[in-house]
Amino acid sequence: MGEVRLYTAHSAREQEILGFQTTDADSFIKRIRRKSGVYGEHILFPMTVQGLEWVAERRKRFAGYSPSAQLILNEKGKPLDQQTKGSNTNQTIPNQFAKLIKRIQNDGKEIRDLSFGKMRKTASDLIKRHSTGEIAGVFDCHGEPVKTDSLSDVYTNRPFGKVFQTIRDVQKYLEPVFLEAGSTPFAPQTQAYTKRSVIERIIELHEQGQPTDKIAAAVGVSGQTVSRHVQQHVKSNLN
């Protein structure tokens, strides 16, 4: 949990070394990558910040709420990467990602059937496309392990400021994706899942001026479901 620094600017000295201005509106993950022992910092997308705020609030339900504790737990309070009883790799995250891909495909949308592991490679590719191989390497936490508690040498030798700027460039590139997710993607979803194609048809008929009962009959859902999605659409446009 201590690796997440929400709404916290770097010190004036750190900003000078980084060559990048940060403010208390910015949020970061600052960590040593377990696999390589290399220190890294990543400025966060606003959508990521929303997700971390949601999961941090959820984390309070479980014991051990401290900077050294695992942030993301399952419903039983166990880490998502905890090995199984048979000492096998936990497949919770890959399985959920696979279900998401399948749901998108079942909704008639085109998406490549890639594994969750490709997410990190996709991120690295986007960083490289918007900068250089060097910046992508820093983004991936490649290099020598951290051997000092002082970050001055790390900041001097690794252009995190350029990494931050590239992340912001990628954020702009991905803006249509974030807009499509709406302004409250982490709001409670207690209702049954409605296909995206059905939602789009509901909004289309609503904007044509069709009443709720006729929309419900046309798409095969309840009037309550129609009203809910129309309200979400209107709220999203207002935000």
N, C-alpha and C positions, 0 to 999 in steps of 0.2 A: 504493500500500500504506500510505503514511503517513496516509491519510485515515481509516483504520480504527483505532479506539482501544478495544481489548478490555480489560475489567475495569479501568477507570481512572476514578476519581471526579474531579469538578471540584474546584478549590481552594476553600477556605473562603470566600474573597472572591467567587469566581464563583458559588458556591451562594447567597450572600447576595443578589447582584444578580439571579440567576435566580429566586429565591423557590422553589427546588426542591432538595430534598436528594438528592444522588447518593452512591453508595458504590462501592467497588472491585468490587462484584458487578455493576455496570452497565457496559454497553458502548455505544459511539457511533460514528457516522460523522460526521466534521467536515470539511466541504469547501466550496470555492467552486464553485458550479455553472458549468460551462463556457459554457452557453448565455447566461446572464444576467450572470455575474460577481458574483453575489450569494452571500454567505456563508450557510451553513446548518448546523444540527446536528440529528441525529436519534438518539434513544435507540432501541436495537435490541430486537426480540423475541428471547427466548431461542432460538427455532428459527432465527432469522437468525444468531445468534452461532454456533450449531452449524455452519451452512453456511459461515460465514466461516472458522472454525477448520479445517474440512475443506479448503477451497480454498486457505488459506494454507499448509497442510502440503503440498498438491499442488504449489503454486507453487515450492517449494524444488527441484523436479526440473529447473527451467529456470534459465538464466543471468540475471544482473541482479537478484538478490534484494536490493532496497533500498527505502527509504521512497518514492522517486520512481518506482518501477517499477509497471507495470500489474499488478493483482492477479490477474485472471481471464484465463487464456490457454486456447487450444484445445490439442489433443493435439500439435500441431506447435510449440507455444510462441509462437503469434501471438495478439494481442489479438482479442477477439470482435467489436470494432467497427472493425477495420482494413478499409479499402476494398479492393475486389476489384482484380484486375489491370486491369480495364476502368474503374477509378475509380468504380465503383458502390457504393452503400451495402451493407454486409455484412448478409446476411439470416440468419445463423446463429441468432441468438436468436429472431427471429420464427418461423423455420421449426420450431425445436424446440418452441416454445410451441404452434404449430399442430398438431404431431404429438401433443402431450399432450392437447389438446382432442379431437382425433380418437379417441385411444385411450379416453378417457372415454366418448365417444359410442358407440364400438363395444362398450363394456362394458355398454351398455344404460342408462347414467346420463344424466340431463337436465342439460345445461349450455349456456349461450349461446355461440354461435360468434363470439367477439370476438377482435380482434387483440391482440398483445402490447402495443401502444401504449395500449390501454385500461386496462392494469394501473395505470399512474400516475394516470390519471383516477379509477379506482376508489378508489385510496388517498386522493386529495384529497377525494373525495366522502365517504368514511368519516370523515376528519378533520373536515370541515365539519359532518357530521351529529352528531358528538359534541362540537362546540365552536361556532366561529363562522367567518364568512368571513375575518376578520382572521387567525385562527390558521391557517386553511387556506393563506392567502397566504404566511405565514412558513414553513409546512411545504413549500410549493412553491418556496421561494427566490425569491419575487417582491420587487421593491423596487429600491433603489439598490445599485450595485456597491460592494464593499468598497474603501475608499481609505486604510486605515490598517492597520498591523500590530498595533495594540492592539485587543483584542476588548471592552474595557470599554464603549466607546460602542455597539458592536453589541449587547451583552447588555442595555444600558440601554434601547435603542430597539426591540428586538425580543424579544417575550415567549417566549423559548425554553423557559422553565420550564413555561409553559402548553402549549406544543407537546409537551413530554415527557409531561405528565400526560394529554393527549388521546391520545397514542400508547399509553399504558398502558391507557386506557379502551377503545381499539379492540382492543388485545391481549386484553382480557377478553371482548370481544364475539366475537372470532374463536377463542376457546379450543376450542370443539368441533372446529374444523378442525385445530388443532394436535394435539389428542388423537387424532383419526382417523389422523394421519400416523404415530403411534407414537413411541416414545422414541428410536429410532435411525434416522431417515430417511436419514442419509448413510452408513450401513453399506454395505460392498461388496455389489453385486448381480450376481453372476456367472451366476446361473441365468437361464433363459428366463423371460420375463414371464408371470405367471399372472393371468388376469382377476380383477378385484376381486369380481365376482359368484361366481366359483369359490371364491375364498378365503373369502368369507362363508359359502358352503355347507359348506366344509370345517370351519370353526369351529362352525357350527351342528350338524353331525353329530357332531363331537368332543364337544361339550357334552351331546349326547344319549347319550354313552357308546359310540358305534360304534367298532369297532376300525379300525386304519389301513388294512388291506387292503380292508375293505368300503367305507370312505370313498373310497379310490382308485378302486375299481370304479364307485362311484356318480357320481363327478364326472369320470372319464376322465383322471386324471393318475396319476403313479407314486406308490408308497408313500413314496419319499424326499421328493417334493414335499409330500405331506400332512404328513409329520413335520416338515419345515422350517417350514411355516406354523403348525402347532400350537405348535412351540417358540417361534416369534416372538410368537405370541398370548399364551402363558403368560408370557414374559419381559416383554412390554409391560404386562401386568396387574400384575406384581410391582413394576414401576417406577412 
